[in-house]
Amino acid sequence: KGKCPEDGWDESTIELFLHELAIMDSNNFLGNCGVGEREGRVASGLVARRHYRLIHGIGRSGDISAVQPKAAGSSLLNKLTNSVVLDVIKLAGVRTVTSCFVVPMATGMSLTLCFLTLRHKRPKAKYIIWPRIDQKSCFKSMITAGFEPVVIENVLEGDELRTDLKAVEAKIKALGAENILCVHSTTSCFAPRVPDRLEELAVICSNYDIPHIVNNAYGVQSSKCMHLIQQGARVGRIDAFVQSLDKNFMVPVGGAIIAGFNESFIQEISKMYPGRASASPSLDVLITLLSLGTSGYKKLLKERKEMFSYLSSELKKLADNHNERLLDTPHNPISLAMSLKTLDETSDAAVTQLGSMLFTRQVSGARVVPCGSVQTVNNYTFKGFMSHANDYPCAYLNAASAIGIKKQDVDVFLKRLDKCLKTFRKEAKQEKSINEISDANAATEQLED
């Protein structure tokens, strides 16, 4: 049926299935005689086994989704993977999605492929409207495609950074809709930035007849992010949304899914990919989804949501104990932020030092964001880089509850963070005592004089 099975398969069944696919490829035929330049020859047996002897890759030189006659098994693998992934995207909340394909590039380059496809539809366009998110790959995806990003600064609402819809519409009017390639919005992001106002942006795009590409990097694991995409497509315009394989399905880095609501446009994107492609990302995600089944993936989504609530409540307690606060970002369903005001007041380097301390204590993924850092990316200068705003009110620390996280991860992180913050407080107290003694000694000397 081309759908993800409800119950996951065991490893031996999956391996048998893959071997059956592999013997359909010409390089594995017993009497095969290859006289071309690409015959699926592999020098190392270890490499052949690593790829289950599926050596030909996917697609043909003119279309990544095309069937390759001498690689029937690999072609079937490709078709099945795209079908199973489409089923899971629907299951995750975007029920009206019509088409998708796995591409062997990470999210940034996959976004670039979408922009390059739109170039042929809008030859006059040179600008991309981009509500600011401080993440280099999505910014560089526009530069690499040869377009000029028009950065729309976010607006501060409470602790949250949200889409400035008035600024988006004003910029469209100022530049002219025909000169704009698309609006490039974002769902999954680091707090205190929250997902863009997708429904409103989709309506604006529909009203001005401007394409809309959504960076949904790690949004498949969030029912809220997927709901935003579904609603945006229902009330307005979303042409394609792009998500990472590794972040959403726990496979090695190197693949993404490009999905959309217009099958012909998604096919255009797949035809834009030059040459054949590696089958590894497709193979990895198919194996993973066959082993999990829909029940297994739903369980992971449920556990992630539960861990988000747990991380949120425990991080709030820790913040209170250190005279900090958990920033109020209810619209961000994956990432949390804790203020570091007292740390920032200690010294300029204290915030970044905390990040180093956590990393050396084997805490990965936590980000510390100081105030006022400046970064230049492809000749564009961002003030307050990593905070998604020129002057966010305080320094802070990020932590996320992503798919696959366990209670032990949260507990160990909180324990190590608490210890690091206590170390800072102890050092600050000692420094204060030394300064007080020095001041007292100086006052005594003045009196004696």
C-alpha positions in Angstrom: 0.0 0.0 0.0 3.0 2.3 0.1 2.3 3.2 3.8 4.3 2.9 6.9 3.3 -0.3 8.7 1.5 0.1 12.0 3.8 -2.2 13.9 7.5 -2.1 13.3 9.3 -5.0 11.5 12.2 -6.9 13.2 15.7 -6.5 11.8 15.9 -9.8 10.0 12.7 -9.1 8.1 14.0 -5.7 7.1 17.3 -7.2 6.0 15.5 -9.9 3.9 13.4 -7.2 2.3 16.5 -5.1 1.4 18.3 -8.1 0.0 15.3 -8.8 -2.2 15.4 -5.2 -3.5 19.2 -5.5 -4.1 19.0 -8.6 -6.3 16.8 -6.6 -8.7 19.7 -4.3 -9.5 21.9 -5.3 -12.5 25.2 -5.1 -10.6 24.0 -8.0 -8.5 22.9 -10.3 -11.5 25.0 -13.5 -11.6 25.6 -13.2 -15.4 25.9 -9.4 -15.6 28.3 -8.0 -18.2 28.9 -4.3 -17.7 30.6 -2.2 -20.3 29.5 1.3 -19.2 31.2 3.9 -17.0 28.8 3.4 -14.1 28.1 -0.3 -13.4 27.7 -0.4 -9.7 31.2 -1.8 -9.1 32.4 -1.6 -5.5 36.0 -2.4 -4.6 35.4 -3.0 -0.9 33.1 -5.8 0.4 32.7 -3.8 3.6 31.3 -0.8 1.6 29.0 -3.1 -0.4 27.6 -4.6 2.8 27.2 -1.2 4.4 24.9 -0.2 1.5 23.1 -3.7 1.3 24.6 -3.9 -2.2 22.2 -1.1 -3.4 25.0 0.7 -5.3 23.3 2.5 -8.2 21.8 5.4 -6.2 18.4 6.9 -7.1 17.1 8.7 -10.1 18.5 9.4 -13.5 20.6 12.2 -14.8 17.6 14.3 -15.6 15.3 13.6 -12.6 16.0 12.4 -9.1 12.6 10.7 -8.9 12.9 8.9 -12.3 13.1 5.1 -12.5 16.5 3.7 -13.5 16.0 0.5 -15.7 19.2 -1.3 -14.6 18.5 -0.5 -11.0 14.9 -1.7 -10.5 15.5 -2.5 -6.8 17.0 0.9 -6.0 14.2 2.6 -7.9 11.6 0.7 -6.0 13.4 1.6 -2.8 13.2 5.3 -3.8 9.5 5.2 -4.7 8.6 3.3 -1.5 10.6 5.6 0.7 8.9 8.7 -0.7 5.5 7.0 -0.2 6.1 5.9 3.4 7.5 9.4 4.3 4.4 11.1 2.8 2.3 8.8 5.0 4.2 9.8 8.1 4.0 13.5 7.3 0.2 13.1 7.1 0.2 11.2 10.3 2.3 14.0 12.0 -0.4 16.6 11.1 -0.2 17.9 7.5 -3.1 15.8 6.2 -3.6 17.5 2.9 0.0 17.2 1.7 0.0 15.6 -1.8 3.6 15.0 -2.7 7.1 14.7 -1.2 10.5 13.3 -2.0 13.7 12.6 0.0 16.7 14.5 -1.3 20.3 13.6 -0.3 21.1 17.1 0.9 20.6 18.7 4.3 18.0 21.4 4.9 20.0 24.4 3.7 20.8 23.0 0.2 17.3 21.6 -0.1 15.9 25.2 0.4 18.4 26.4 -2.2 16.9 23.8 -4.7 13.4 25.2 -4.0 14.6 28.8 -4.7 16.3 27.8 -7.9 13.2 26.1 -9.1 11.1 29.2 -8.5 13.7 31.3 -10.5 12.2 29.9 -13.7 8.7 30.8 -12.7 9.7 34.4 -11.7 12.6 35.5 -13.9 12.4 39.2 -12.8 12.5 38.4 -9.1 15.7 39.1 -7.1 14.5 39.4 -3.5 13.5 36.9 -0.8 11.5 38.2 2.1 12.9 36.5 5.3 11.7 37.1 8.8 14.9 37.0 10.7 16.2 33.8 12.4 19.8 33.6 13.4 20.8 30.3 11.8 23.5 30.5 9.1 22.4 27.7 6.8 18.9 29.0 6.0 20.4 32.5 5.4 23.1 31.1 3.1 20.6 29.0 1.2 19.2 32.2 -0.3 22.7 33.7 -1.0 23.8 30.4 -2.7 20.8 30.5 -4.9 21.8 34.0 -6.1 19.1 36.0 -4.4 19.1 39.0 -2.1 17.6 38.3 1.4 15.4 41.1 2.7 15.7 40.7 6.5 12.5 41.5 8.4 13.3 42.1 12.1 11.1 40.4 14.6 8.9 42.2 17.1 9.2 41.6 20.9 5.9 40.6 22.5 6.5 39.9 26.2 9.6 37.6 26.1 8.7 36.2 22.6 10.1 37.3 19.2 7.3 37.2 16.7 6.8 37.9 12.9 6.3 41.6 12.0 3.5 41.2 9.6 3.1 44.9 8.9 6.8 45.1 8.0 6.5 42.1 5.6 3.5 43.7 3.8 5.2 47.1 3.7 8.3 45.6 2.1 6.3 43.8 -0.5 4.6 47.0 -1.5 7.9 48.9 -1.5 9.8 46.3 -3.7 6.9 45.3 -5.9 5.4 41.8 -5.8 6.9 40.8 -9.2 10.4 41.5 -7.9 10.0 39.1 -4.9 10.9 35.4 -5.5 9.1 34.2 -2.3 8.6 34.6 1.4 10.9 32.3 3.3 9.4 31.6 6.7 10.4 29.3 9.6 8.6 27.0 12.0 11.1 25.3 14.3 13.5 27.7 16.0 15.4 28.5 19.2 13.5 30.3 21.9 12.8 33.1 22.5 12.0 33.3 18.8 8.8 31.4 18.1 7.4 29.9 14.9 6.4 32.5 12.3 2.8 33.5 11.9 2.3 31.1 9.1 -1.4 31.5 8.6 -1.1 35.3 8.2 2.0 35.0 6.0 0.2 32.4 3.8 -2.7 34.8 3.3 -0.4 37.7 2.4 1.4 35.5 -0.1 -2.0 34.4 -1.6 -3.2 38.1 -1.8 0.0 39.3 -3.6 0.5 36.1 -5.6 4.0 35.4 -4.1 5.3 31.9 -3.5 5.9 30.8 0.1 8.6 28.4 1.1 8.7 27.1 4.7 11.8 26.0 6.6 10.4 23.3 8.8 13.8 22.0 9.8 12.9 20.0 12.9 9.1 20.7 12.9 7.8 17.2 11.9 8.2 16.1 15.6 6.0 19.0 16.7 2.2 18.8 16.3 2.1 22.6 16.7 4.5 23.3 13.8 2.7 20.8 11.6 -0.7 22.3 12.4 0.7 25.7 11.4 1.7 24.4 8.0 -1.7 22.6 7.6 -3.6 25.8 8.5 -1.4 28.0 6.3 -2.1 25.8 3.3 -5.8 25.8 4.1 -6.3 29.6 4.4 -3.5 30.9 2.1 -0.5 29.8 0.1 2.4 27.4 1.0 4.3 26.1 -2.0 6.8 23.8 -0.3 8.0 23.0 3.2 11.4 21.5 3.9 12.4 19.3 6.9 15.6 17.5 8.0 15.8 13.7 8.1 18.3 13.5 11.0 16.5 15.9 13.3 13.0 14.3 12.8 13.8 10.7 12.3 17.1 10.1 14.1 19.2 9.0 11.1 22.7 10.3 10.1 23.0 13.8 8.7 22.7 14.2 5.0 19.1 14.1 3.9 15.9 16.2 3.9 12.3 16.0 2.7 10.8 18.5 0.3 7.0 18.4 0.5 4.1 20.4 -0.8 0.4 20.6 -1.7 0.9 20.9 -5.5 2.3 17.7 -7.0 3.4 19.3 -10.2 5.5 21.9 -8.4 7.2 19.2 -6.2 8.0 17.3 -9.4 9.5 20.4 -10.8 11.9 20.7 -7.8 12.9 17.0 -8.2 13.7 17.6 -11.9 15.8 20.6 -11.0 18.3 18.3 -9.1 21.2 17.6 -11.5 22.2 14.0 -12.0 21.6 10.9 -9.9 21.8 10.9 -6.1 22.9 8.9 -3.2 20.4 6.3 -2.0 21.8 6.4 1.6 19.4 8.9 3.1 16.4 7.1 1.6 17.7 3.8 2.8 18.3 5.1 6.3 14.9 6.6 6.7 13.1 3.6 5.2 14.9 1.2 7.5 14.1 3.5 10.5 10.4 3.8 9.7 10.0 0.1 9.0 11.5 -0.7 12.3 9.4 1.9 14.2 6.1 1.6 12.5 3.5 4.2 12.9 2.9 3.1 16.5 6.6 3.4 17.3 6.9 6.9 15.8 3.7 8.1 17.5 5.2 6.9 20.8 8.4 8.9 20.2 6.3 12.0 19.5 4.3 11.5 22.7 7.4 11.0 24.8 9.0 14.1 23.3 6.0 16.2 24.3 6.0 14.8 27.8 9.8 15.5 28.1 9.2 19.1 27.0 6.7 19.6 29.9 9.2 18.0 32.3 12.2 20.0 31.1 10.1 23.2 31.2 9.0 22.7 34.9 12.4 21.6 36.1 14.3 24.3 34.3 11.9 26.9 35.9 12.7 25.5 39.4 16.4 25.7 38.7 16.1 29.3 37.3 14.2 30.4 40.4 16.9 29.0 42.7 19.5 31.1 40.9 17.5 34.3 40.8 16.9 33.8 37.0 13.7 33.0 35.2 12.4 30.7 32.5 11.5 33.0 29.6 7.8 32.9 28.8 7.6 31.5 25.2 4.4 29.5 25.0 4.3 29.6 21.2 7.6 27.6 20.9 6.8 23.9 21.3 10.4 22.5 21.3 12.9 25.0 22.6 13.1 26.8 26.0 15.2 29.7 27.2 16.4 30.7 30.7 17.7 34.2 31.5 21.3 34.7 32.5 21.0 38.3 33.8 22.9 37.8 37.1 25.7 36.0 35.2 25.9 38.7 32.6 26.3 41.3 35.3 29.3 39.4 36.8 31.5 39.9 33.7 31.4 40.2 30.0 32.9 36.8 29.5 30.9 34.9 32.1 28.0 34.0 29.7 30.3 32.4 27.1 32.4 30.8 29.8 29.2 29.0 31.0 28.8 27.5 27.5 32.4 26.3 27.6 31.9 24.8 31.1 28.8 22.9 30.0 30.5 21.6 26.8 33.5 20.3 28.7 31.1 18.6 31.1 29.6 16.7 28.1 26.4 18.7 27.8 25.8 19.1 24.1 23.1 21.1 22.4 22.7 23.8 25.1 23.4 27.3 23.6 24.4 30.3 25.7 23.5 33.6 24.0 25.3 36.8 25.2 24.0 40.3 24.6 25.3 42.4 21.8 27.4 39.9 19.8 27.9 40.9 16.1 28.4 38.5 13.3 28.9 39.0 9.5 27.5 36.3 7.2 28.2 36.7 3.5 28.7 40.5 3.9 25.5 40.9 5.9 26.1 42.1 9.5 23.8 40.9 12.2 23.7 42.7 15.6 22.8 40.5 18.5 23.6 37.4 16.4 22.1 34.2 17.8 19.3 36.1 19.7 17.3 36.8 16.5 17.1 40.5 17.4 19.4 43.5 17.5 19.0 44.1 21.2 17.2 41.3 23.1 16.8 42.5 26.7 18.9 39.8 28.4 21.5 37.0 27.9 20.0 33.5 28.0 20.6 29.8 27.7 18.7 27.5 25.3 17.7 23.9 25.9 15.4 21.8 23.6 13.3 18.8 24.0 13.8 17.0 20.7 12.7 13.6 19.5 14.5 10.8 21.3 15.3 12.8 24.4 15.2 10.8 27.7 14.4 11.8 31.3 18.0 10.9 32.1 19.3 13.5 29.6 17.1 16.2 31.3 18.2 15.2 34.8 21.9 15.1 34.0 21.7 18.4 32.2 20.0 20.1 35.1 22.4 18.7 37.6 25.4 19.9 35.6 23.9 23.3 34.9 23.1 23.8 38.6 26.7 22.9 39.5 28.1 25.3 37.0 25.9 28.2 38.1 26.8 27.5 41.8 30.5 27.7 40.8 29.9 31.1 39.3 28.0 32.3 42.4 30.8 31.1 44.7 33.5 32.8 42.7 31.4 36.0 42.5 30.9 35.9 46.3 34.7 35.4 46.9 35.5 38.2 44.5 33.0 40.5 46.3 34.6 39.6 49.7 38.1 40.3 48.4 36.9 43.7 47.1 35.2 44.5 50.4 38.4 43.7 52.3 40.5 45.7 49.9 38.1 48.7 50.3 38.2 48.3 54.1 42.0 48.2 54.1 42.2 51.3 51.9 39.8 53.2 54.2 41.9 52.2 57.3 45.1 53.5 55.6 43.4 56.8 54.8 42.3 57.2 58.5 45.9 56.4 59.7 47.3 59.0 57.3 
